[in-house]
Structure formats: structure tokens, C-alpha cells
Amino acid sequence: MKEPTLVILAAGIGSRFGGLKQITPVDNFGHSIIDFSLFDAYRAGFRKAAFIIKHEIEADFKEKIGHRIEKYFDVSYIYQQLDVLPDGYSVPEGRAKPWGTGHAVMCARGVVDGPFAVINADDFYGPAAYSALYDFLAGEHRDNEHAMVAYLLKNTVTENGSVARGVCTGKDGYLTDVVERTRIEKRGSNAAFTEDDGKTWTELDGETPVSMNCWAFSNSLLDELYNRFPGWLDANLGVNPLKCEYFLPFVVNDLIKEKLADVKMLNCTETWYGMTYKEDMDTVVTAIQEMRNNGIYPEKLLD
């Protein structure tokens, strides 16, 4: 089996955060969240990394991240641009929004040639997540068998606004359904989501498993993303040409429903940290310092 690749989604500029959050320092040593992710991935066993970025951030990204970690990983760069579309399709006039996580991962087709994990650059997943991803990918599994690290919803929400999460249902350790909820807000130890701009809300238990875009895939998933993209464009461009998104969970869910793939749920009780909003910064910095105080991370990472 080929060595697993860690695919890192880092193309987003971070409009809600207000800056290039992928490379914003979260400790006194200049490390960003992605540095902790790479450190955790390295000690879990990963030795190949592929960054999905935009040409607009390429120079800054390579200077702050890429060049440093090339000593530790076999690094590839993949570019998610709006005009990466099937033949016969063009970018709608006025469209600036990226095509979504499914499109981002699809762009890795032809570059990533073996099993791979997918993470977001600006999410702190915790050491256990990377061990679970690597162990699954390095072990025996069928070509149509994938996995997802499932977090508890209560461990993934912020006090500072709404978040998008893939709300999951499982049976016998395997995912049976994942529904993308794009506006979830914290409600004490639980949460609620709205689909009508806040007019009505549906409660969600804090113990609900959710997807944090932390996946382990066989390489066959890249072909599925590519082959299904034209049909998705046909169905969505006429409805919402400027903002429709090809979400990765949409495709995973379709494969499950069509009985073309199984997705193992790798349950994780760690707390997710991220910087969806500027106000999240203090929480992230404090949590990382506490983990360093407890010996989970050294001062020096992959520097």
C-alpha cells in the first residue's frame, strides 16, 4: 500500500476572521494552528503532505509554512481556483466564492496517488484524531471503505457566532447519514440550527456526532468527486450561481445511500478549537498553552 498523504485545505482567505488565519500565530513562538496539526500528523506517522491553496496566498504560505516543513514531509501543492471546471463549463459572472470542500479535494486528483486524509488548515483537531486517521489508512480496508473522525457537537461550537457542521447519524460503527447544517449556534451544553435565517430553530443534543471535515479516504474517492461534479453543477448553477458549494459530505452521503461505499466512524472525544471569528483567538491561545503546560506539546514543533 502507498504511504498515506495528509491533504490540508488551506485555500480559504477567512472572510469572517478578517485575515489569513491559516498562518496566524497562536502561541509565543510564532506557531499557527497548522503547525500543531503537522506536528500531530508527523508523530502519528504521516510523511506526505499536500496543501490545497490559492495562487493568491502561495508566496506567503510557502514562506511561513511550506518551506519549513519540507524537511519533515514530502510536500505537494495543489491549487483550488474558480476556473478548475469540467470542459464546457465557465465561472458565472460575479462569482468570487470558492466551489466548496468537495471541489477542493477533487483538485488533488492526479497529484495524490494513494490513500489520504483530509483536514482543514484552521481547525485544531488534537493528537488522537491524527493517530486514528493514520492507523485507518495504514491498515487493511477495502477500496470503497473510508472513515471519518466523529466529534461530539458540544466540543466543536464557539461562543462567538454560528458554525457549519456535518450532523451525523451512525449504526454499528459506520456512518449512515451526514447532513450539512450551515448555521449552528451554541445553546448551553447543546446547540440549535436554523435553515431560514433564524426564523425557526431546531434543537441538537450536545452529544450528537458531527463531522469536522476530518476524513480518511481511499484514492477512489477522488474519481467519485470528479465524476459527480458536472451533474452537481447542472443541478445547482441555475439555482444559486454565485454561492452554491460542492460540499464533501454531500458526495460521501450519496455514496453511502447508493451503497457504493462504507464510512467507518472514528469516535473522538477531544475538544475542537478553531478561529472562525477573531474573538475565538483568546480561547485557542489559552487552550494550547494549557496543553503545553501539561506536556502534550513541546516548545519546539517542526521548526
BELBEL-V234151 format. One record per residue. OMEGA is omega in degrees with one decimal (999 if undefined). Layout:
# BELBEL-V234151
OMEGA
OMEGA
This chain:
# BELBEL-V234151
179.7
-179.0
179.4
176.6
172.1
179.5
-173.3
-179.8
-174.2
-175.6
-175.8
178.3
177.1
-175.1
-179.3
179.7
177.5
179.6
-178.3
-169.7
179.2
-175.3
177.0
179.9
178.8
173.6
-176.9
-177.2
177.1
179.9
172.6
178.4
-177.3
176.3
178.0
177.5
-179.7
177.4
178.7
-179.8
-179.0
-178.5
173.0
177.9
-178.9
176.5
176.3
179.5
176.4
-179.9
173.8
-174.6
171.5
176.6
-177.2
-178.5
-171.6
-175.7
179.6
-176.8
-179.7
179.9
-174.3
-172.7
-167.1
-174.5
-178.7
-171.6
176.8
175.3
-173.0
-176.2
165.1
-168.1
172.5
175.3
-179.3
-172.9
175.6
179.2
-177.3
-174.8
173.2
-174.0
176.7
176.5
178.3
179.6
178.2
-179.7
178.4
178.8
179.6
-179.7
174.4
-176.5
174.4
-174.7
175.8
-172.9
177.8
177.3
-179.5
-179.5
177.5
-179.1
179.1
180.0
-177.7
176.5
176.3
-171.1
-179.9
177.2
-175.4
171.9
177.5
174.2
170.8
-178.5
-172.6
176.4
175.6
-173.1
-178.2
-174.5
-175.3
-178.6
-177.5
175.6
179.3
179.2
-175.9
-178.3
178.4
-175.9
-178.4
-179.3
180.0
173.5
-178.9
-177.6
179.3
177.7
-179.3
178.8
178.4
172.9
-176.0
177.4
172.3
-176.4
-177.2
179.8
-172.8
-177.2
-179.4
176.2
-165.4
178.8
-177.6
177.5
172.9
-179.6
171.4
-178.1
-167.6
170.0
-178.2
175.7
177.6
174.9
-179.8
179.8
176.0
-178.4
172.6
-177.4
-179.3
174.5
-169.6
176.3
177.1
178.4
-179.1
175.7
-175.7
177.6
178.5
-179.2
176.6
178.0
176.8
176.1
-178.6
176.0
172.5
179.0
176.2
-178.3
176.0
-176.9
175.1
176.7
-179.6
179.2
-179.5
177.0
179.3
174.9
175.9
-176.9
179.9
-167.4
170.3
-172.9
162.8
-175.9
-179.2
-179.2
-179.5
177.0
178.4
178.8
-178.4
-175.3
-177.2
-175.1
179.5
179.0
177.3
177.8
179.9
-176.0
-170.3
-176.4
-179.9
-176.7
-175.7
-171.0
-174.6
-172.8
-179.7
-177.1
177.5
-175.4
177.2
179.6
177.6
-177.0
177.6
-179.2
178.3
179.7
177.9
-177.4
-179.5
179.7
177.6
-179.8
171.2
-179.0
-179.9
177.6
177.7
-171.7
-176.0
-179.9
178.6
176.9
175.2
172.0
178.1
-178.6
175.5
-179.5
179.0
-177.8
178.1
-173.2
-176.6
179.6
-179.4
-178.5
-179.1
-178.7
-178.9
178.1
177.5
178.2
176.6
177.9
-179.4
175.0
-179.5
178.4
173.5
175.4
-179.3
176.2
177.3
-175.1
999
